[in-house]
Amino acid sequence: MTPAPARRHRRLQALAAVFVAAVSALAAAPWLEPRAGDLALAFAPSPETAVADQIVVAAITEETLAGFPYRSPIDRAFLAGLIERLNAAGARAIGLDILIDQPSDPQKDARFFQALDASATPVVLALATRDDGLTDHQAGYVARAIAPRPAGLIALARDEIDGVLRHLPGARPGMATFAQVLADDGPEMPSGRILYSRAINDASPFPVYPAHLIAQLPDDWFAGKTVLIGTDLPTIDRHPTPMTTLDGSAAGTLPGVFIHAHILAQTLSGLSLRPLSPLAVGIAILAAALLAAVAFSTRAAPRHLVLGLALTLVAYLALASMLIARAGILPPLIAPPLAAVVAGGLVALARWRADHADRSFLRHAFARYVSPSVVERIASGRLRLALGGEKREVTYLFTDLEGFTSLSERLPPNEVADLLNGYLDRMCDLITEHGATIDKIIGDAVVCFFGAPNDDPDQAEHALALALALDVFAETHRARQLEEKGIALGVTRIGVHRGEAVIGNFGGRRFFDYTGIGDTVNTAARLEGANKYLGTRILVSETIARDGAAACVLRPAATLVLKGRASALACFEPRPTEDAQADWLAAYAAAFARLDAHSEEAQAAFEAVLALKPDDPLAQLHLERLRRGEEGATLTLGGK
């Protein structure tokens, strides 16, 4: 059972995650939601499919302007003729998306206003005010000449974050929008987003005709339809739309007259795409963060939680697409999923940190009792806590500190503890640094092995390197203890053997060791003990010499018949690499070859070795054997 303080701490962490996630989502929503809504237009109904045949665009292009004596303002006489032509063709309504905000040629102006007033077809003019950037002079002219006639606001609603035209324009007190006036007695003005059609990227969903060709076109193309007159010029009255998110700036930038055509089509069809209210968005964000925090606070497997979160987000987006397509409601597409991901991620991070701290504590604590490599495997779940073993190729290394038992009887207990702990501490560090698994520590003896629980194809080479490192430390430590404290430590004897052993958990159900059993283990222990008889500090078997010879210089020591083994085992003494070119080592190799061949010259050869290196224990051993009448390199040992 989890302690109450821990449960309270986790609840506080979850609440903090919900708060951070909600604030993050609310802060990101104004920047991300509009662009997500752009993508959602692909699922929204298209009003153009129902009313596209009711709207026509008469576009004033560069070719149109080329026939005028000046570019601006647009020739009012031409506009008058265009209105008269559409009136004669029987258009339902005419919308002039060109702001008449100042006088031009008086005769052309007179004809223009005469055509407006004489037209049987309603003509809706573009309306703007000082709020839209007009000067006092322009606003005064509009108030006198335009406002008394049918007119609608042409100002478009730009998003402040990026200037894109996403939302339907709103009316003002006493002033309707351009589309509202054109729709006349049509349905109520929709709210929310403009429903653009992606068909505009290749061809407009509405018929578009160059304004200067209208006079030559059949009446049927305009009869009973609303005709919008506006410019389609490269640099004038063009606006970024949500299509820029989908198709890039060039494809998504539209002339204002086309945008008004979309708004009019949406008004006539009565379709809307309404975002949720800020309160509803806040509730959705908070609910998503809370649910994710609660889910990730459970003890379910992380992969199940991540999969569940992913499926939930997919389901949410599927539901959102249905609301967009069928109900005309645009729910927040980014903020709630973002809140869920952030809340779940923060709770998961908090759990991971707590678990990591627990695992680190356990690793640190148990690594003092069990080999770190075994602790790591247990913590990661790669080593089962169950009885049983497997046969593996391993290299065992045994060490023993000569004479420490008798020495400990002569020293105070605290000095014994300091002396032994200082010695074992560095021995274990070296073993761990070289990648070996510590099997056990028995008094002053340390047992370790390579090849388990992690595979080690170069275990013989690594074991030789470790044996030499342990020997260097042990000899340096002996000299320091003698010099500083006057304590005469014995030599550290090391035995190394490679072979098959059964490695695993052995013991009872309540307590067991991760260790090895078999002839390989016993042989390594016997080799450690054989050092005492041979006068060496390190002995390795021929299995080590065969696979790890590149790590150091190996000289043959003897062929031993060890206790418990019927067959003889060739053994070698590792030497530092600086001995490789020594004359005495070459002389020893030649003498041993004669000994192994039962040559009568062996005794003289070993005498020659001792002449070069008088303190060599192996040369002394074999010379004494030869003097006693023994022959050959094989020795039978009956002890440990």
Order of alpha helices (4+ residues) and beta strands (2+ residues): alpha-alpha-beta-alpha-alpha-beta-alpha-beta-alpha-beta-beta-beta-alpha-beta-beta-beta-alpha-alpha-beta-alpha-beta-alpha-alpha-beta-alpha-alpha-beta-alpha-alpha-beta-beta-alpha-beta-beta-alpha-beta-alpha-beta-beta-alpha-alpha-alpha-beta
